[in-house]
Amino acid sequence: MPSPAHGAAHQGTNRADPDGRGELPAALLNCERRTGAPQTAQPETIIMSAIIALVLLVVVAILAVTFLSAVIHLLFSPWILLAAIGVFAWVKLRPRRTN
């Protein structure tokens, strides 16, 4: 192993090359041996995309239910109902102008 005094930086015991491809994971090597070429579209990727889409759909549904719950809560709030009855009574029962 060269020392830093000789001008070579210490790169560890395996002398990793940051620009090199390095060794392939064993799963990829086995896949290439069986099929002759690396797989491009894996079923795991499709399943993960479906799970992400399902999670996003659930989040949107929860937000919609929360929004509707807040709207219903405000709609049937006693103070809002009291104000609505007051406005309705003022419009219907106010004195009319005479000509």
WOSUL-V872277 format. One record per residue. N is the residue number from 0. OMEGA is omega in whole degrees, -180 to 180 (none if undefined). D_FIRST is the distance of its C-alpha to the first C-alpha in Angstrom with 2 decimals. Layout:
BEGIN
n: {N,N}
omega: {OMEGA,OMEGA}
d_first: {D_FIRST,D_FIRST}
END
This chain:
BEGIN
n: {0,1,2,3,4,5,6,7,8,9,10,11,12,13,14,15,16,17,18,19,20,21,22,23,24,25,26,27,28,29,30,31,32,33,34,35,36,37,38,39,40,41,42,43,44,45,46,47,48,49,50,51,52,53,54,55,56,57,58,59,60,61,62,63,64,65,66,67,68,69,70,71,72,73,74,75,76,77,78,79,80,81,82,83,84,85,86,87,88,89,90,91,92,93,94,95,96,97,98}
omega: {-179,179,179,179,-180,176,-180,179,179,-178,-179,-175,-178,179,-177,177,-177,180,-177,180,-179,-180,177,174,-177,-179,179,179,179,-180,-180,179,-178,-172,-179,180,178,178,-180,-179,-178,179,179,179,-180,180,180,178,179,179,179,178,179,179,178,178,178,179,179,179,178,178,179,179,178,179,180,178,179,179,179,178,179,-178,-178,175,-178,-179,178,178,178,178,179,178,178,179,180,180,179,180,-176,-171,-180,-180,180,175,178,-180,none}
d_first: {0.00,3.82,6.44,9.68,11.48,10.35,11.92,9.48,10.17,8.11,9.60,9.12,8.08,10.34,9.55,13.30,15.37,18.32,20.56,20.02,22.38,19.86,21.23,24.91,26.34,27.90,31.36,31.09,29.86,32.81,35.18,34.19,34.58,38.02,39.52,37.70,37.03,35.69,38.50,39.63,42.29,41.69,44.50,42.44,42.43,46.21,46.76,44.65,46.69,49.87,48.85,48.03,51.41,53.18,51.67,52.71,56.18,56.50,55.48,58.08,60.69,60.06,60.39,63.62,65.09,64.20,65.84,68.94,69.16,69.11,71.76,73.98,73.54,74.64,77.42,79.00,78.40,81.74,81.51,80.84,83.72,85.99,85.16,85.74,89.12,90.06,89.28,91.13,94.16,94.20,94.20,96.88,99.14,99.12,102.50,103.42,104.67,108.26,109.60}
END
